[in-house]
Amino acid sequence: MRQRARHVLIVFLTIGLLAFFLRDANMSEVWAETRRADARLLLLALITTGLTYVLRAYRWQYLLAPIGPTHFRNAFRTTVIGFAATSLLPARAGEVIRPYLLARREGLSATAAFATIILERLLDLLTVLILFALFVLLGASGVVSGDPAQFARVKFGGLLAAGGAVVASAVFFALAGHPERLGRLTLSVERVLPGAIARAAARFVETFAQGLAVMRQPGQLALALVLSFPLWISIAAGIWLTSRAFHITFPFTASFLVMTILVVGVAMPTPGAIGGFHAAYQIAVTTFFAAPTDRAIGGAIVLHAISFLPVAVVGVLFMMSEGITLSGARKLAEAAEEGEHGGAASAAGADVGERRVLETRQAGHGSPAVGHGVPEAAPARRGHR
């Protein structure tokens, strides 16, 4: 019932955001602006966007290294599958699916792998905010048009987000430093919970903290942060090239402002960020760079297609090769979400979700049963990057 209510709310949210996005659209003019777009620049934007998934997989390996060795092929395939699932399913399902699939392939702890996804998001936020700060400090003067008060509100929002990122970094550093202490602390809840649940919760918390082990290795963490910059500069390049293709002109550094606003739009829990992405781009280029509304709408639609459609197609092909259907991927994500309110329940949800994916794969290939879930203490296979 709770899942059904969430799906209904997501549908209404998506419709509302699209209605807001298209409220002033003249679709014939939008189509005319799209036809006038420079196809060569759009092709470059597509190539640049594809590069980001290679960089994401490579960076993920550095975050995973303290947990166990991984193969780049597996990191790349599961990254693409995860982003495809996020594009096609609600509530960012791919961020649950991706670590479980990689853990199954590489013999890692699923819970620890999931912790690296959260750390990855923190690195993304820090990188976007640093690039935004560079634009504000070095390139905003004389570039941004419109009401200065609106730009001031964006800067204030960036400052709040930066503060939140610093606090989150401190919390993660504390978690990473003493995983066994956290496990013992969680066991103290045994006085109010059944002992089996308390022990399962303690194992979950300790294993999750082990997934943050890269924070105890400054060299690995620094490399992951360094890799975050070419990754997000590639994303900014895709935004800038698409905008130029639609004759919406601003300096490359100004794409950091558009990218920051898009991050807010993508945070909306709609499938493929539909609606939120479009509205965020439209607001950014019309408010701060005086783009005509119909041109901004056309640019938003095409940029969204470049950002989400290719990875969705390739990801579905990868899923098919794994014997996973979209229905199976949805069940895995839902099973993991069912356990997000408690450590023991989360572990149980992970095991149930993994069984569902394995069953889907077995149904697709007719193979015998090979297991019931990702073992928390599975030995990592030897591999290479």
N, C-alpha and C positions, 0 to 999 in steps of 0.2 A: 504493500500500500504506500509506504514511504517513497519507494522508487517510482511508482506511478505518479505520485504527486510532484516529485522532482521533475519528471519528464514533462508533465503538463506545464509546470512553471517555466521550464527551458523553452518549450514551444512558444509560449506567450512572450517571453523575453526576446526571442529571436524575431518574432513578428513585429514586436514593438520597435526594436532597433532598426529593422529594415524600413518600417513605416517612417521613422524619424529620418533615416538616411535619404529616402526618396521623396520626402515631403514637398520639395520644390523642384523636382526633376521634370524636365521636358525630354522624354525618352528619345524623340527623334533627334534632338540636339546632342544628347549623350551618344547616340549611335554615330552621328556625324563627327563628333570629336574623337571617337574611338577609331573611326576609319582614317582620320588624319594623323593618327599616331605613327611615329617612326618605328617601323618593324625591326630595323637593325638594332636600335637601342633596346627594344623589348627582348630580342634574342640574347643580347649581352646580359640583360637583367636576369633572364632565365638561367643562363650559364653560371652567373655569379651566385644566384640563389641555390643552385645545385651544389656549389662548392661548400656552402655552409654545413651541409650534412656530413661531408667528409671531415671537416674541421670539428664538428660536434663529436663524431665517433672517435677521432684521434684524441681529443681532449678528455673524453670519458675514460679512455684507457689509463690516463694518468691518475684520475680520481679512483679508479678501481685497483690500481697497482698494489696498494697495501693489502687488499683483500685476497688477491690472487692474480696470476697472469691471465691475459685474455688475447684472443686473436682479433686483428683488425676487422677481418671479414665478418665475424660474428657481431662485433660492436657496431659496425656499419649497418648490417642487415636489421638488427633489432632496433637501432635508432630510427631507421626509415619506417619500419613497421609501427613503432610507437607513435611517430608523428602522423602516419597515415591513420591510425586509430583515433588520434586526437582530432584529425580533420573530419572524420566520418561519424564519430560517436560523441555524445555529450560528456560534459564534466571532466574533460581532459583525461579520458580513459587511457590514452597511450602512456602517460607517465606512471601508471600502475603496471601496464602490460610489459613495457620495455625491460625493466630490471628482472622480471620473472622469467622472461624468455631467455635473456642472456645468462641468468643464473643457471637455468636448466642446461644450457649448451656447454657452459664452462665449468660446471660443478662448484659454483659459488653459493654463498648464503643469499637467499632471495631478500631477506630483510636488510642485510648489509648493503646489497646492491641498490635497494630502494633508497637507502640513506644517501647514496651518492647522487641520486636524482635531485634530492632536496638541496644538497650542496651545490650541484650544477646550477640550479635556479638562483641561488644566492650569488654565485659568480656572475651569472647573466645580469642580475640586477645591479651589482656593483659596477660592472663594465659599462652598462648603458648609462648609469648616473655619472660615471667619470667622463664619458664622451660628451654627455649633455653639459657637464660643467665646463669642459674645454670650449664648447661652442659659446656658452654664456660669457666666459671670461675673454675669449679671443676673437669670436666672430659675430656676435649678436648685433653689435653696434652698426646701424645703417642697413641691416639686412632684414630685420623683422618689421613688418608693417602692421597697421591696425592699432587697436587700443592698447597702450602700454600696461594698463591695469590687468588685462587678460594674460599678457606675458608674465607679469609679476606673479599672478596666481599659479602659473605653470612652474615658475622658479620656486615658489614656496612649497608646492607639492613635491618637487624634486628634493628639496631640503628635508621634508618629512620622511620621504622614502629612504633617503641616505641615512637618516638617524635610525630608522627601523632596520636597515641593512647592517649597520654597525652593531646594534643590539643583538640581532640574529647571529652575527659572526661571533660575538662574545659567548652566546649561549652554546653554539656549536663547538667552539673551542673548549668550553668546559665539559661538554658531553664527550668530546673526543679524548680528552685527557685522562678520564677515569671511568672507563666503561664498566669495570668490575665493581666499583664503588656505587655506581648507579644501579647495578643489578641488586646489590645488597640493600640499597635504600628502597627499591621497589618491593623487595621481600618483606619489608616492614608492614606493608598493607595486609599481610597475612592475618593480622588481628581482626580485620573487618571483612575479609574475603575468604572464601574456601582456599585451603592450602594449595590445591592443584592449580587453581586460577592464578594465585599470587606467584607461584613458581614459574608458570608459563609467561606471565607478564614480566617477571624479572629476566627471564631468558630473552624475551623479545627486546626489552630496553637495552640490555647489554649487547646483544647482537647488532641492533640498530646503531648504537654508539660505535661499535667496531667498524661500521661502514663509513664513519667519519675519520678513519685513521689517517687519511692523507693530511689532515690538519695537524697531525703530530710530526709530519715530515715537510718542513718548510720548503725544501727544494722542489718536491713534487707539486706542492700546492702553488708555488710561484710559477712553475711551468704551465700549470692548468690555467692560472690567471693570465699569463702572457698569451696563451693560445686563445683566450676569450676575446682579445682585441682584434686579430684578423677575422675571427668568426663574425663579430658584430660589425666590423667595418665592411665585410662582405654583404651583410644584411642591409646596411646603410647604402651601399653601392646599388643594390637592387632597387631600393626606394628611389634613389636619386636618378638612376637611368630610366626608370619607368616614368617618373615625373617629367624628366626632360623629353622623353618620347611624346608626352602629351603637351609639350610646350609650356610646362609649369616650371619656371626657372628660379633657381636659388643656388647659392654656393654649395659645394659638397658638404662642408661642415654643417650647414643648416639641416641636412638630412638627419643629423643627430637629434634635433628638436622633433622632427616628424616621427622618428623612430621611438623616441621617448613617449610621445602621445599614443603611438600605435601599441606600445607595450600595455598601456592601460586598456585600450580597446580589446586586445587579445585576451586579457584577463577575464573577460565576460565568458561564462561557462556555456557557450553555445557551440554546436558542432562546427568545427573549422573556423571558430571565431566569427561566424557569419553575423553580420549586422554591426557588432562591436568594432571589428576591424574597419569596415567600410565607413562607419560614422566617424571614427577617430581620424582616419586619413582625410576625409572631407573637411572636418573641423580644422585640422592642422593647416592644410594648404589654403583654405579660403580665409581663415582668420589671420594667419601670419604672413601669407605670401600673395594675397589678393587674387587667388585663382578663381575664374568664373565657376559658378556652381556646377553647371553641366559638364564642364571639363574635369572638375574635381571628382564628380561621380563616376565618369568614365575611367579616370585614372585609378580610382579606388577599386572598381570592379576588376580591371585588368591586373592590377598589382596583387589583389587577393588571389586571382586565378594562377598567376605566376608563383605565388608563395605557397599555395596549398594543393592545387590540382596535380602537378607532376609527382609530388611526394606521395599523394594519395594513390595514384595509379601504380607507381613502382612498389609502394608498400603493400598494396593488395596482391600484386604478383608475388612478392616475397611471402606473404601469408599463404597463398595457394601452394607455394613450393614447400611450406612447412606443414601443410594439411590443416590450416586454421581458417575458419570462416569468420565473417564479421560477427555472426551470432555467437560463435565460440569466444571471440575476443571480448564481446560485450559481457558475456557471462563471467569471464575471468575478472574483468574490471569490477563488476557488481559484487562478486563474491569477496573481493579484497576490500571494497568499500564497506561492506556489511560489518567488517571487523574493525573499523577505524576508531571505534569508541573505547577500545581497551586492548592492552598488549596481548593477552591470551586470545581474545577474539580475533585480533588482527592476524596472529599466527594461524589460527584455524581458518580464517577467511583466505589466507594465502594458499594453504594446503588444498582447500576445496576448489579455489579458482584454478590452481594448477592441475588438479585432477580433471576439471572440465576441459581445459585445453588439451590435455593428453587424450581424453576420450574423443574429442573432436578430431584430433590428428589420427587416432586409431581408426575412427569411422571413415576418414578420408583415404587411408592407405591399407586398411585391413590388416594392420600389424598386431601382434599379440601385446598384451598389457606389459608395460615396462616399468611401472612405478606408480606411486600415489602422490607425489608432490616433490618439491625441491627440498632436499634435506638441509637443515640449518647448518650442519657441520660437515657438509660434503667435502671431500678432499679436492682441491683445485688441480686441474690437469696442467701439465707443463705446456706452456705455449710461448708465443713470441708476439711482438707487436707488428 
